[in-house]
Amino acid sequence: METILSGVFTLMDRLLPFAFVEPAFMKRALLALLLTAPAAAALGVPLVQHRMAFFSDAIGHSAFTGVALGVLLGISPSWTMVAFGVLVAVAITLVKGRTELSSDTVIGVFFSTVVALGIAIISREKGLTRNLQAFLYGDPLAVTDAELLWMAALFLLVSAYLAFLYNRILLLGIHEGFARTKGVRGPAVEISFALVVALVVTAAIHAVGILLVTALLVIPAAAARNVARGAASALWVSVGVAALSGFAGIVASWYLDTATGATVVLAAAACFAVTALYRVARPRE
Amino acid sequence: MTVNEHLHTLEIRNLTVRKGGVEILSGIDADLRCGEVTALVGPNGAGKTTLLLAILGQVPYTGEIHFCRAAEHGRGAPRIGYVPQRLPLDPDAPITVLDFFVLSAQRRPVFLGASRRTREIARESLERAGVAHLLQSPLGRLSGGELQRVLFALALQDAPDILLLDEPISGVDVAGGEQFCDFLSKVQCDSRFSLLLVSHDLSVVTRHADQVICLNRRLVCSGATTEVLTPENLAAMYGTDAHLFRHSHADGHGHLHDGGKR
């Protein structure tokens, strides 16, 4: 595994002979972003279509509690964050399915409960606040090799997942009854989608932090809606915007000496602005 | 138009659907025969959509739904096409009509492109429905009538045995409604499926349906259109002093009026 990584690093040196790529931590940061941002952006297209931005925000914030739990229980917070995020994602989806309550309401209840739990835990352990900053704002420059490998595995997982299920996910969102007549199994698709989103959100937190993680899913997808006409171009534009923003954001943060995560999100916002202007200038129909 | 020897029949026997302790549908008996148009009428809340969902297997029920094919045509399970009333899509949604065909029928994910076969199928189906020009149109921007034809094309493409249409006339203007009726006649003549049509619009029903099922949680009546829509049955369904007036237009459609001096 270590040799694969050093191989990748050598390749990066050759392809990008720039000052900002030289330090190992910059290479890791760049890889972290290029692995998580496009995956998030790809999931973001159906997420935005099905109005689940609030859901992704809830998962992001539940990660806060997941980290607090990890520190409290003495387990590596990176992993409790993922586990707890997945738990909350599945719980929200199941409760939504069983009750007549609207999405908004169910998510709102979970969101607040989970964050309150996190704050309660932290307030007891005085030393935690410093650890948490990295999770709130993101710290891609501190990403470890283990985390990178996890992100790479996730990238492959998301690619495979979408290759097999993207059509069904979109169809389910268009009309549930119709999708079911075409053999789509609603509950299974919904839960698997929630699960994969939770995995990617918790991974992306390393790159941009809890406060901004929803941006990685929503902004590229929103930009894509401004310019894309069909489902294929919507996905590729979203992924392209994410990759571009990830790269541009890292470079900019190096030279401007700003927080990397926030700079990446600003780069994505700039892309959105460009696509919005394009759309205003060339209205459809 | 109806063939005496039916290729297949969907038999519904004593169908009951319960939700939260209340019986939404009680003891429904019906036959949907190949080559026939059956209209399902009744007031709001009568259970029409529930009956469709039961046929689709999307709602638990007691009783029997049995699909019989004539001997030569083997297999048991019916192919059911479903044309929903509307698609809740915003006009912005980046999904074209072709994409919709891809999502419904293709294994390859839509972001890796539509296969040649899917394109051909889509083009043919849309042409048959008279809307070939909508292939690349955004789904969310179609008019009520256009969307209906696209949904119809999509449902027919699978060569279904039974086609379920949920309120095909609502949301479509008068001209669109007429076009739909003509289209319906044409398709019925050259295809071999049975059609179940849920409608509030009795003019469509009297013009096209071979048989009518009148529903108000229970079976109020069923049978040939001309025999079934009597004042008594209409009153039992709609609960008011309802009458069917036949206008003296050439095609003789009827409208439902309530109250009245008669």
Interface residues (C-beta under 8 A of the other chain):
Chain A: V45 Q49 L162 A163 F164 Y166 N167 R168 L170 L171 I174 H175 G177 F178 R180 T181 K182 A224 R225 A228 R229 G230 A231 A232 S233 A234 L235 W236 R284 E285
Chain B: L53 L56 Q58 I80 G81 Y82 P84 L87 P88 L89 D92 A93 P94 I95 T96 L98 D99 F100 V102 L103 S104 A105 Q106 R107 P109 V110 F111 L112 G113 Q136 P138 L139 R141
